[in-house]
Amino acid sequence: MIDGVHELVNRRFIELVGDVDGFFGGEDSQDTANRSWARLRLGVTAFEGDSPDLRGNVKLKLVLPNTEKRLQLLLSTEDEDTLDAGEARGQGLTAEDQDNISLALRFLQSVRRQSSFKLDVGARVRDDRAQAFVRLNAARKFLVSSAEEKRDLVLINNLWYFSESGYENRLRLVYRQPLEIARVDFFQSVSEITWQEDQRGAGFVQSIGFFHKFNDRTFLGLEAIADGISSPEQGEKRLTSIESRWRFRQNIWRSWFYYELIPRIRWEAARDFSARYGIQLQVEAFLGSSGDRVSNTK
């Protein structure tokens, strides 16, 4: 019964993608391979001293092949660019913003082989208000070493302008390289700085992680994340929190179903950096193109 329901929903999803692509691309859209996908995620997080937090979200990406991959339709109830979706970090989007739906039309342009430019035009609820927004995303990839080693350094800048809340700019530097322990293992460092209208200074987040993909079904990661603010108010600390966590992600039962178990330890300035233990469990179901779902922790 479960397989039948998933097959029916998946078929309807593919038909929807074909109809949307046909509107933009023409009558022959059904004959073109499509990389569109949808993800449904349900998770619960519990920390010492807090009530369990149940959170669900949907993420949809329609890639329209007949526009030569220059156009995408995005639907999401999360902010895809935060280092830790669903958590309030630095001066970026808040946890409440993660529950609000966002709809955008994305225009893509490859400036050079190692560069890209994206323009999103859409609407979302933010600061308890429905707002239109425009986002400019520019990325530049720097090859650090030979293609065989596949080390890279990527600089990404996202600039939003919301009709009511004003601007927000998020600059991110990502460094990633394989380790010598195994061919599939890698290390990743992500440095992020955020400026927001009507906020003093900037928020910053630093993440480092070691990851291993055991096979096509199992993925393990160890991450450490620190965040803070450059201009704290009186009585506030510049470093606001530190967190360490394991991430165990696995595909089980069906090719489209995943679960992820994340034990966490957090030290927060608001609690005098006393350790708090927590755990997070989330399950995911996918529709459409498979992609690399095991290591897709976003």
Solvent accessible surface area in square Angstrom, and as a share of the most:
residue,aa,sasa,rsa
1,M,196,0.88
2,I,106,0.54
3,D,70,0.37
4,G,45,0.43
5,V,86,0.49
6,H,32,0.14
7,E,109,0.49
8,L,78,0.39
9,V,65,0.37
10,N,33,0.17
11,R,107,0.39
12,R,135,0.49
13,F,16,0.07
14,I,93,0.47
15,E,79,0.35
16,L,90,0.45
17,V,5,0.03
18,G,10,0.09
19,D,93,0.48
20,V,30,0.17
21,D,2,0.01
22,G,25,0.24
23,F,166,0.69
24,F,87,0.36
25,G,26,0.25
26,G,33,0.31
27,E,180,0.81
28,D,86,0.44
29,S,7,0.04
30,Q,118,0.52
31,D,127,0.66
32,T,57,0.33
33,A,92,0.71
34,N,52,0.27
35,R,132,0.48
36,S,5,0.03
37,W,47,0.16
38,A,7,0.06
39,R,1,0.00
40,L,86,0.43
41,R,23,0.08
42,L,93,0.46
43,G,10,0.10
44,V,55,0.32
45,T,21,0.12
46,A,34,0.27
47,F,18,0.08
48,E,90,0.41
49,G,82,0.79
50,D,69,0.36
51,S,95,0.61
52,P,95,0.60
53,D,61,0.32
54,L,125,0.62
55,R,54,0.20
56,G,42,0.41
57,N,18,0.09
58,V,59,0.34
59,K,21,0.09
60,L,25,0.12
61,K,45,0.19
62,L,2,0.01
63,V,11,0.06
64,L,0,0.00
65,P,18,0.11
66,N,41,0.21
67,T,20,0.12
68,E,124,0.56
69,K,122,0.52
70,R,122,0.44
71,L,14,0.07
72,Q,19,0.08
73,L,46,0.23
74,L,17,0.08
75,L,47,0.23
76,S,11,0.07
77,T,25,0.15
78,E,7,0.03
79,D,8,0.04
80,E,51,0.23
81,D,18,0.09
82,T,14,0.08
83,L,23,0.11
84,D,10,0.05
85,A,33,0.26
86,G,10,0.10
87,E,33,0.15
88,A,72,0.56
89,R,28,0.10
90,G,34,0.33
91,Q,24,0.10
92,G,13,0.13
93,L,5,0.02
94,T,61,0.36
95,A,22,0.17
96,E,121,0.54
97,D,5,0.03
98,Q,5,0.02
99,D,83,0.43
100,N,34,0.17
101,I,91,0.46
102,S,14,0.09
103,L,91,0.45
104,A,7,0.05
105,L,51,0.25
106,R,5,0.02
107,F,85,0.35
108,L,39,0.19
109,Q,102,0.45
110,S,77,0.50
111,V,93,0.53
112,R,167,0.61
113,R,226,0.83
114,Q,50,0.22
115,S,20,0.13
116,S,39,0.25
117,F,73,0.30
118,K,53,0.22
119,L,53,0.26
120,D,4,0.02
121,V,71,0.41
122,G,16,0.15
123,A,52,0.40
124,R,18,0.07
125,V,50,0.29
126,R,4,0.02
127,D,70,0.36
128,D,139,0.72
129,R,108,0.39
130,A,88,0.68
131,Q,5,0.02
132,A,60,0.47
133,F,13,0.06
134,V,63,0.36
135,R,12,0.04
136,L,69,0.34
137,N,13,0.07
138,A,50,0.38
139,A,23,0.18
140,R,87,0.32
141,K,74,0.31
142,F,85,0.35
143,L,108,0.54
144,V,68,0.39
145,S,28,0.18
146,S,57,0.37
147,A,80,0.62
148,E,146,0.65
149,E,89,0.40
150,K,151,0.64
151,R,68,0.25
152,D,26,0.13
153,L,51,0.25
154,V,30,0.17
155,L,69,0.34
156,I,39,0.20
157,N,46,0.23
158,N,7,0.03
159,L,67,0.33
160,W,14,0.05
161,Y,128,0.49
162,F,2,0.01
163,S,63,0.41
164,E,102,0.46
165,S,23,0.15
166,G,6,0.06
167,Y,89,0.34
168,E,0,0.00
169,N,26,0.13
170,R,4,0.01
171,L,57,0.28
172,R,33,0.12
173,L,74,0.37
174,V,23,0.13
175,Y,54,0.21
176,R,100,0.36
177,Q,46,0.21
178,P,44,0.28
179,L,44,0.22
180,E,179,0.80
181,I,145,0.74
182,A,35,0.27
183,R,213,0.78
184,V,59,0.34
185,D,11,0.06
186,F,24,0.10
187,F,43,0.18
188,Q,44,0.20
189,S,22,0.14
190,V,10,0.05
191,S,40,0.26
192,E,11,0.05
193,I,70,0.36
194,T,6,0.03
195,W,94,0.33
196,Q,32,0.14
197,E,63,0.28
198,D,138,0.72
199,Q,90,0.40
200,R,136,0.50
201,G,37,0.35
202,A,9,0.07
203,G,2,0.02
204,F,69,0.29
205,V,9,0.05
206,Q,67,0.30
207,S,10,0.06
208,I,74,0.38
209,G,2,0.02
210,F,99,0.41
211,F,15,0.06
212,H,44,0.20
213,K,49,0.21
214,F,108,0.45
215,N,80,0.41
216,D,112,0.58
217,R,115,0.42
218,T,14,0.08
219,F,4,0.02
220,L,49,0.25
221,G,1,0.01
222,L,62,0.31
223,E,19,0.08
224,A,39,0.30
225,I,2,0.01
226,A,28,0.22
227,D,5,0.03
228,G,0,0.00
229,I,25,0.13
230,S,46,0.30
231,S,36,0.23
232,P,29,0.18
233,E,90,0.40
234,Q,185,0.82
235,G,82,0.79
236,E,92,0.41
237,K,101,0.43
238,R,140,0.51
239,L,62,0.31
240,T,42,0.24
241,S,12,0.08
242,I,63,0.32
243,E,1,0.01
244,S,36,0.23
245,R,7,0.02
246,W,126,0.44
247,R,23,0.08
248,F,65,0.27
249,R,0,0.00
250,Q,46,0.20
251,N,10,0.05
252,I,33,0.17
253,W,190,0.67
254,R,95,0.35
255,S,84,0.54
256,W,39,0.14
257,F,42,0.17
258,Y,11,0.04
259,Y,49,0.19
260,E,1,0.00
261,L,65,0.32
262,I,1,0.01
263,P,58,0.36
264,R,5,0.02
265,I,52,0.26
266,R,27,0.10
267,W,76,0.27
268,E,33,0.15
269,A,17,0.13
270,A,103,0.80
271,R,103,0.38
272,D,121,0.63
273,F,60,0.25
274,S,62,0.40
275,A,44,0.34
276,R,20,0.07
277,Y,126,0.48
278,G,13,0.12
279,I,85,0.43
280,Q,26,0.12
281,L,79,0.39
282,Q,8,0.03
283,V,49,0.28
284,E,3,0.01
285,A,28,0.21
286,F,5,0.02
287,L,19,0.10
288,G,24,0.23
289,S,20,0.13
290,S,68,0.44
291,G,44,0.43
292,D,81,0.42
293,R,21,0.08
294,V,5,0.03
295,S,32,0.21
296,N,48,0.24
297,T,30,0.17
298,K,70,0.30
